[in-house]
């Protein structure tokens, strides 16, 4: 009998790819490339959305 996977809510803004490494084209002195690490602002790098009732509101 097939097993059913759990349904996870994937972030609609990043489609689950929450972190991206962007190469700038310049190099460090040791020869490695300069990269920028960017996270999705909507899910804060988790790749998943939280249900509406679970979201914590700050004061």
C-alpha positions as protocol buffer text, in pm:
chain_id: "A"
residue {
  index: 1
  type: UNK
  ca { x: 0 y: 0 z: 0 }
}
residue {
  index: 2
  type: UNK
  ca { x: 148 y: 341 z: -93 }
}
residue {
  index: 3
  type: UNK
  ca { x: 243 y: 581 z: 181 }
}
residue {
  index: 4
  type: UNK
  ca { x: 101 y: 930 z: 166 }
}
residue {
  index: 5
  type: UNK
  ca { x: 338 y: 1221 z: 220 }
}
residue {
  index: 6
  type: UNK
  ca { x: 244 y: 1491 z: 466 }
}
residue {
  index: 7
  type: UNK
  ca { x: 114 y: 1808 z: 309 }
}
residue {
  index: 8
  type: UNK
  ca { x: 351 y: 2095 z: 383 }
}
residue {
  index: 9
  type: UNK
  ca { x: 264 y: 2451 z: 304 }
}
residue {
  index: 10
  type: UNK
  ca { x: 531 y: 2579 z: 68 }
}
residue {
  index: 11
  type: UNK
  ca { x: 597 y: 2952 z: 66 }
}
residue {
  index: 12
  type: UNK
  ca { x: 427 y: 3105 z: -238 }
}
residue {
  index: 13
  type: UNK
  ca { x: 694 y: 3375 z: -275 }
}
residue {
  index: 14
  type: UNK
  ca { x: 1000 y: 3148 z: -300 }
}
residue {
  index: 15
  type: UNK
  ca { x: 841 y: 2808 z: -389 }
}
residue {
  index: 16
  type: UNK
  ca { x: 1037 y: 2637 z: -110 }
}
residue {
  index: 17
  type: UNK
  ca { x: 1379 y: 2764 z: -219 }
}
residue {
  index: 18
  type: UNK
  ca { x: 1416 y: 3003 z: 72 }
}
residue {
  index: 19
  type: UNK
  ca { x: 1789 y: 3078 z: 49 }
}
residue {
  index: 20
  type: UNK
  ca { x: 1984 y: 3171 z: -262 }
}
residue {
  index: 21
  type: UNK
  ca { x: 2359 y: 3220 z: -308 }
}
residue {
  index: 22
  type: UNK
  ca { x: 2436 y: 3491 z: -563 }
}
residue {
  index: 23
  type: UNK
  ca { x: 2783 y: 3516 z: -713 }
}
residue {
  index: 24
  type: UNK
  ca { x: 2889 y: 3876 z: -776 }
}
residue {
  index: 25
  type: UNK
  ca { x: 3169 y: 3801 z: -1022 }
}
residue {
  index: 26
  type: UNK
  ca { x: 3446 y: 3954 z: -812 }
}
residue {
  index: 27
  type: UNK
  ca { x: 3702 y: 3747 z: -625 }
}
residue {
  index: 28
  type: UNK
  ca { x: 3867 y: 3752 z: -285 }
}
residue {
  index: 29
  type: UNK
  ca { x: 4247 y: 3769 z: -256 }
}
residue {
  index: 30
  type: UNK
  ca { x: 4264 y: 3391 z: -216 }
}
residue {
  index: 31
  type: UNK
  ca { x: 4080 y: 3338 z: -546 }
}
residue {
  index: 32
  type: UNK
  ca { x: 3738 y: 3240 z: -415 }
}
residue {
  index: 33
  type: UNK
  ca { x: 3433 y: 3419 z: -552 }
}
residue {
  index: 34
  type: UNK
  ca { x: 3237 y: 3675 z: -352 }
}
residue {
  index: 35
  type: UNK
  ca { x: 2885 y: 3543 z: -286 }
}
residue {
  index: 36
  type: UNK
  ca { x: 2582 y: 3701 z: -126 }
}
residue {
  index: 37
  type: UNK
  ca { x: 2337 y: 3491 z: 74 }
}
residue {
  index: 38
  type: UNK
  ca { x: 1978 y: 3608 z: 39 }
}
residue {
  index: 39
  type: UNK
  ca { x: 1679 y: 3470 z: 230 }
}
residue {
  index: 40
  type: UNK
  ca { x: 1311 y: 3502 z: 145 }
}
residue {
  index: 41
  type: UNK
  ca { x: 1156 y: 3787 z: 349 }
}
residue {
  index: 42
  type: UNK
  ca { x: 808 y: 3628 z: 346 }
}
residue {
  index: 43
  type: UNK
  ca { x: 902 y: 3299 z: 517 }
}
residue {
  index: 44
  type: UNK
  ca { x: 1227 y: 3423 z: 677 }
}
residue {
  index: 45
  type: UNK
  ca { x: 1434 y: 3143 z: 521 }
}
residue {
  index: 46
  type: UNK
  ca { x: 1224 y: 2844 z: 627 }
}
residue {
  index: 47
  type: UNK
  ca { x: 1063 y: 2769 z: 289 }
}
residue {
  index: 48
  type: UNK
  ca { x: 725 y: 2705 z: 450 }
}
residue {
  index: 49
  type: UNK
  ca { x: 435 y: 2924 z: 544 }
}
residue {
  index: 50
  type: UNK
  ca { x: 270 y: 2910 z: 883 }
}
residue {
  index: 51
  type: UNK
  ca { x: -105 y: 2868 z: 919 }
}
residue {
  index: 52
  type: UNK
  ca { x: -291 y: 3193 z: 990 }
}
residue {
  index: 53
  type: UNK
  ca { x: -380 y: 3093 z: 1346 }
}
residue {
  index: 54
  type: UNK
  ca { x: -19 y: 3015 z: 1443 }
}
residue {
  index: 55
  type: UNK
  ca { x: 139 y: 3346 z: 1345 }
}
residue {
  index: 56
  type: UNK
  ca { x: 272 y: 3534 z: 1647 }
}
residue {
  index: 57
  type: UNK
  ca { x: 205 y: 3903 z: 1665 }
}
residue {
  index: 58
  type: UNK
  ca { x: 462 y: 4121 z: 1836 }
}
residue {
  index: 59
  type: UNK
  ca { x: 380 y: 4396 z: 2076 }
}
